[in-house]
Amino acid sequence: MPAHRRAEAARPARLRVLLMLLPILATIVWTAHAGRPAAAPSTTVRLPFITSPEPLVATALGGSFNQVVAVADAGDDRLFIAQRDGVVKILHPDGDITTFLDISDRVTVDGAELGFFDLVFDPGYLDATALGYGQFYVTYSGYTSGAIVNYVARFRVSSDPDQADSSSEAWLVKLEQERPVHKGGGLDFDETNRLLYVGFGDDWRRDLAQSPDSLKGKIVMLDISGVPPEATGDATNLVTPVVWALGFRNPWRIDVDPESGAIFVGDVGENHWEEVNVVSLAGPGQNFGWPCLEAADILPGSETKPACADLSVFTPPVFAYAHSGGRCAIIGGDFARPAAFPDGHYLFGDMCSRDVWVMLRSGSVWSVIPWGVLETDELFASISADDNGISYTGTLSVSGPIWRIDFP
């Protein structure tokens, strides 16, 4: 698939105009559509100032990737391409593509949202003196005794740096599932303290998102320091999951940014709204309202649920957008600090419309800039950034490239 490019000279001017408009963007507030029940004034949801979509400046890389769900890097110049079928490939700097990990025999895709979900490397992956040397973590769904289970698992690299040891798997969490959708699966480290965070969907069991007895519909913190490097097999007794935040429907992607003290969560909506939620790293306990609220809307029937009795306890999203213009599901991305945005930005998009937005903060106010539309016929399922702040997207094509998003 050829790369789609616009005239490079137009981009710097456009960027300058967009940055000049940020004070205006910060003053525009969206309100709930008439005819839908809304909570008392509670949410700071921003409306993009510029709404005309333009083709995204993106460059195709590699090819023949099968349903890319994540693009990761280990701190060097290789890109690791995770496929839904459980195969992780390496795109090398010279363009060569090799297989890093193949656990397709353990991963099930027999369901609408089942499969391999995410991949993250230990902060000490390349440091031979670090506790996490050569270790990486994945999330996926598989069968155990006929039941669907969501796994959070650790692997180690082999003596060959381009080849994982598929026999080194250690399970940190095994979460049995009942339905084929709403799995979550986002995974990321707080690199300052080597704590691992994972997002679990509600398993299409709405009320579990508010249940203190379930990990479903939650952002969960895992302290992995008690798992020996040589451990394999079932290590769930060595890890105690801590519910860090609750009230999510399907947090497909999360990104931890310790510099801003936040976890950025793209939570896939149901009736009308897609949400970007910002979870504080300062301490656990924030509640984001599902299934009592979807953005500012009160869900029908929630009035009788004890968990929904006090709407003031819920933290609103910092941004939400409606199911209109062909938009259907948020693809949460990464908080990155590329040269174009030295203070950092959060990049996210929509799976169906292929819109991509940049979210920036001015003080306590968030603003969202439409950045463009990925010109492909394929649904896209991931937005990731490498250690250099360069962002990549992957699509659900059964044989296609990944895309590098180019900022001026």
C-alpha positions in Angstrom: 0.0 0.0 0.0 1.6 3.3 -1.0 2.3 6.0 1.5 -0.1 9.0 1.4 1.6 12.4 1.7 0.5 16.0 1.4 2.7 18.9 0.5 5.3 19.1 3.3 5.4 22.9 3.1 1.8 23.3 4.3 2.3 21.3 7.5 4.5 23.7 9.5 2.1 26.6 8.8 -0.8 24.5 9.8 0.9 23.5 13.0 1.6 27.1 13.9 -2.0 28.1 13.3 -3.3 25.2 15.5 -1.0 26.1 18.3 -2.1 29.7 18.1 -5.7 28.5 18.4 -5.1 26.6 21.7 -6.4 29.4 23.9 -9.6 29.5 21.9 -9.9 25.7 21.9 -9.6 25.7 25.7 -12.7 27.9 26.0 -15.1 25.8 23.9 -17.2 23.4 26.0 -19.4 20.7 24.6 -22.8 20.2 26.3 -25.0 17.0 26.2 -27.3 16.7 23.2 -30.9 17.6 23.8 -33.2 14.6 24.5 -30.6 12.6 26.4 -30.6 12.5 30.2 -27.4 14.1 31.5 -25.8 14.2 34.9 -25.5 17.5 36.8 -22.7 19.7 35.4 -19.8 17.4 35.9 -17.7 17.0 32.8 -15.1 19.1 30.9 -15.6 17.6 27.4 -13.9 19.7 24.7 -15.1 20.3 21.2 -12.5 20.3 18.4 -12.3 23.8 16.9 -11.4 22.5 13.4 -13.6 19.8 12.1 -12.7 19.4 8.5 -10.8 16.1 8.1 -7.6 16.1 6.1 -5.5 13.1 5.0 -3.0 12.2 7.7 0.7 12.6 6.8 1.6 8.9 7.2 4.3 6.6 5.8 3.7 2.9 5.2 6.4 0.6 6.8 6.9 -3.1 6.1 4.1 -5.2 4.9 2.1 -8.5 5.2 1.3 -7.9 8.9 -1.8 -9.7 10.0 -4.2 -7.6 12.2 -1.8 -5.4 14.1 -2.9 -4.8 17.7 0.2 -3.1 19.0 3.5 -1.6 18.0 6.2 -1.5 20.7 9.9 -0.9 21.0 12.4 -2.3 23.5 14.5 0.9 23.7 16.6 0.3 20.6 16.0 0.8 16.9 13.8 -2.3 16.3 9.9 -2.2 16.1 8.0 -5.1 17.5 4.7 -5.7 15.7 2.1 -7.7 17.7 -0.5 -9.5 15.7 -3.9 -10.6 17.0 -3.1 -14.2 16.2 -0.3 -14.3 18.8 2.7 -13.7 16.6 5.1 -10.9 17.3 7.3 -9.8 14.5 10.4 -7.5 14.4 10.7 -4.8 11.8 14.4 -4.2 11.6 16.0 -0.8 10.6 17.0 -2.3 7.3 13.4 -3.3 6.5 13.9 -7.0 7.2 11.0 -8.7 9.1 11.6 -11.7 11.4 9.5 -13.5 14.0 10.2 -12.7 17.6 7.5 -14.7 19.4 4.9 -17.2 18.2 2.3 -18.3 20.7 -0.5 -18.7 18.2 -1.1 -22.2 19.6 -2.1 -20.6 23.0 -4.1 -17.6 21.7 -7.7 -17.9 20.6 -9.4 -15.6 18.1 -12.6 -17.5 18.2 -14.7 -14.5 19.2 -15.3 -10.9 18.1 -12.7 -9.4 20.5 -10.6 -12.3 21.5 -6.9 -12.7 20.6 -3.5 -11.2 21.5 -4.0 -7.7 23.0 -0.8 -5.9 24.0 3.0 -6.1 24.5 5.3 -4.1 26.8 9.0 -4.4 27.6 10.3 -4.2 31.1 12.1 -0.9 31.8 15.3 -2.9 32.4 14.9 -5.0 29.3 18.3 -3.9 27.8 20.2 -3.5 31.1 22.1 -6.6 32.0 22.3 -5.4 35.6 18.6 -4.8 36.0 16.0 -7.1 37.6 13.9 -7.1 34.5 16.7 -7.8 32.0 15.4 -9.6 29.0 11.8 -9.7 30.2 8.6 -8.6 28.5 4.9 -8.8 29.2 1.8 -9.6 27.1 -1.9 -9.9 27.4 -4.0 -12.4 25.4 -7.1 -14.6 25.6 -6.9 -18.4 25.5 -8.8 -21.5 26.5 -8.3 -23.4 29.7 -10.4 -26.5 30.3 -12.9 -25.1 27.8 -13.2 -21.7 29.5 -12.0 -18.5 28.0 -9.3 -16.9 30.1 -7.6 -13.5 29.8 -3.9 -13.9 30.6 -1.3 -11.4 31.8 2.0 -13.2 31.2 5.7 -12.6 31.3 8.3 -14.0 28.8 12.0 -13.8 28.5 14.2 -13.3 25.4 16.5 -16.2 24.4 20.2 -16.0 23.9 19.4 -14.6 20.5 18.2 -10.9 21.0 15.8 -11.3 18.0 14.1 -14.4 19.4 11.9 -14.8 22.5 11.9 -18.0 24.5 8.4 -19.2 24.1 8.8 -21.8 26.9 9.6 -19.1 29.5 6.0 -18.0 30.0 4.9 -17.1 33.6 1.2 -16.3 34.2 0.7 -13.3 36.5 -3.1 -13.0 36.2 -5.6 -15.5 34.9 -9.1 -13.9 34.6 -11.9 -16.2 33.4 -14.3 -14.7 30.8 -17.9 -15.4 30.1 -18.5 -13.4 26.9 -16.5 -12.8 23.6 -16.3 -9.0 23.9 -15.1 -6.2 26.1 -11.7 -7.7 27.1 -9.6 -4.5 27.4 -6.0 -5.8 27.5 -4.0 -2.5 27.5 -0.7 -2.9 29.3 2.0 -0.4 30.4 4.7 0.3 32.9 5.3 3.1 35.3 9.0 3.1 34.6 9.9 5.1 37.7 9.0 2.3 40.0 8.6 -0.8 37.7 4.9 -1.2 38.5 2.8 -2.7 35.8 -0.7 -1.5 34.9 -3.3 -3.4 32.9 -6.8 -2.6 31.8 -9.6 -5.2 31.9 -12.9 -4.8 30.1 -16.3 -5.5 31.8 -16.7 -8.8 29.8 -20.1 -7.5 28.7 -21.2 -7.8 32.4 -21.9 -4.1 33.0 -22.3 -4.2 36.8 -19.0 -5.9 37.3 -17.3 -2.5 36.5 -18.6 -1.2 39.9 -18.1 -4.5 41.8 -15.3 -4.5 44.4 -15.1 -8.3 44.0 -14.1 -8.3 40.3 -11.1 -7.1 38.3 -13.4 -6.6 35.3 -14.0 -3.0 34.2 -10.9 -1.9 36.1 -7.4 -0.5 35.7 -5.3 -2.9 37.8 -1.8 -2.4 39.2 0.6 -5.3 39.5 3.7 -5.3 41.6 5.9 -7.8 39.8 8.9 -7.5 42.1 8.1 -10.8 43.8 8.2 -12.9 40.7 11.7 -14.5 40.3 13.3 -14.0 36.9 13.4 -17.8 36.4 9.7 -18.4 37.3 7.6 -20.1 34.7 4.1 -21.5 34.6 1.5 -20.4 37.1 2.9 -17.4 39.2 -0.4 -15.9 40.1 0.2 -16.6 43.8 3.3 -14.3 43.6 1.3 -11.2 42.4 -1.6 -9.4 44.2 -3.6 -7.3 41.7 -4.6 -3.9 43.1 -7.7 -2.2 41.6 -6.3 1.2 40.8 -9.4 2.7 39.1 -12.9 1.4 38.3 -15.9 2.1 36.2 -14.7 1.3 32.7 -16.5 -0.5 29.9 -13.7 -1.6 27.6 -10.3 0.1 28.2 -8.7 -1.2 25.1 -5.6 0.9 25.4 -3.8 2.5 28.4 -0.6 4.6 28.6 1.3 5.5 31.7 3.1 8.9 31.7 4.9 9.2 35.1 6.2 12.7 34.2 2.6 14.0 34.2 1.5 11.5 36.9 -1.3 10.0 34.9 -2.6 7.0 33.1 -4.3 7.8 29.8 -7.2 5.5 29.0 -9.2 5.1 25.8 -12.5 3.6 27.0 -14.7 2.2 24.2 -18.3 3.4 24.6 -21.7 1.7 23.9 -24.7 3.9 23.1 -23.4 7.3 22.1 -20.0 8.3 23.4 -16.3 7.4 23.3 -14.1 8.5 26.2 -10.6 9.6 27.0 -10.1 9.3 30.8 -7.1 10.4 32.8 -6.3 8.3 35.9 -4.1 9.8 38.6 -0.9 7.8 39.6 -1.0 9.5 43.0 -3.2 6.8 44.5 -6.0 4.3 43.8 -9.7 4.8 44.0 -11.0 6.9 41.1 -14.3 5.8 39.7 -15.2 6.7 36.1 -18.8 5.9 36.3 -19.6 3.0 34.0 -22.4 1.6 33.8 -24.0 4.5 35.7 -22.8 7.1 33.2 -21.5 7.2 29.6 -19.7 10.5 29.4 -22.3 12.9 30.8 -25.3 10.7 30.0 -27.1 8.8 32.7 -27.8 5.2 31.5 -31.4 4.1 31.6 -32.1 1.9 34.6 -29.1 3.1 36.6 -31.4 5.1 39.0 -32.2 1.9 40.9 -28.7 0.7 41.3 -27.0 1.4 44.7 -23.6 2.0 43.0 -25.2 4.8 41.0 -26.9 6.6 43.9 -24.4 9.4 44.1 -23.2 10.6 40.7 -20.9 13.2 42.2 -18.4 10.5 43.2 -17.6 9.8 39.5 -14.7 11.3 37.6 -15.7 12.6 34.2 -13.8 12.0 31.0 -11.5 14.8 29.9 -12.8 14.3 26.4 -15.7 12.4 24.7 -16.9 12.3 21.1 -20.2 11.0 19.7 -21.0 8.1 17.4 -21.4 10.3 14.3 -19.6 10.8 11.1 -18.9 7.0 10.9 -17.1 7.0 14.3 -17.6 3.8 16.3 -14.8 3.0 18.8 -11.9 4.9 20.3 -8.4 3.6 19.9 -6.5 4.9 22.8 -2.9 5.8 22.1 0.3 7.1 23.7 1.3 10.2 25.5 4.5 11.3 23.7 6.8 14.3 23.4 7.8 14.7 19.8 9.7 17.7 18.5 6.5 19.3 17.3 5.0 19.2 20.8 7.8 19.4 23.4 5.3 19.6 26.3 3.8 16.4 25.2 0.5 15.3 23.6 -1.8 12.4 23.7 -2.6 10.8 20.3 -5.7 8.8 19.8 -8.2 7.9 17.0 -11.3 6.1 16.0 -11.3 2.6 14.6 -14.0 3.1 12.0 -13.6 6.7 10.8 -9.8 6.5 11.0 -9.8 10.0 12.5 -6.7 10.8 14.5 -6.7 13.6 17.2 -4.0 15.3 19.3 -4.9 16.2 22.9 -2.9 18.8 24.7 -3.2 20.4 28.1 -3.0 24.1 29.0 -2.9 24.3 32.8 -5.9 22.2 34.0 -7.8 22.4 30.7 -7.5 19.8 27.9 -7.9 20.7 24.2 -8.3 18.4 21.2 -7.0 19.1 17.7 -8.2 16.9 14.8 -4.9 15.9 13.1 -6.2 14.0 10.1 -7.6 10.8 8.7 -5.6 7.7 8.0 -6.2 7.0 4.3 -6.9 3.3 4.3 -9.9 1.1 3.8 -8.9 -1.0 6.8 -10.1 -0.5 10.4 -7.2 0.5 12.7 -6.7 -0.9 16.1 -3.6 0.6 17.7 -1.7 3.9 18.1 1.7 3.5 19.7 4.8 5.7 20.3 8.4 4.6 20.5 11.0 6.0 22.9 11.8 8.8 20.5 8.2 10.0 20.5 7.5 8.7 17.0 4.0 7.4 16.6 2.7 4.4 14.7 -0.6 2.9 13.8 -1.6 -0.6 13.0 -4.7 -1.8 11.1 -6.8 -4.9 11.1 -5.7 -5.7 7.5 -4.8 -9.4 7.1 -1.8 -8.4 5.0 -0.7 -4.8 5.3 1.9 -2.4 6.6 2.1 -0.4 9.8 2.0 3.4 9.5 4.3 6.0 10.9 2.5 9.3 11.7 4.7 12.2 10.6 4.7 15.5 12.4 6.3 18.5 10.8 
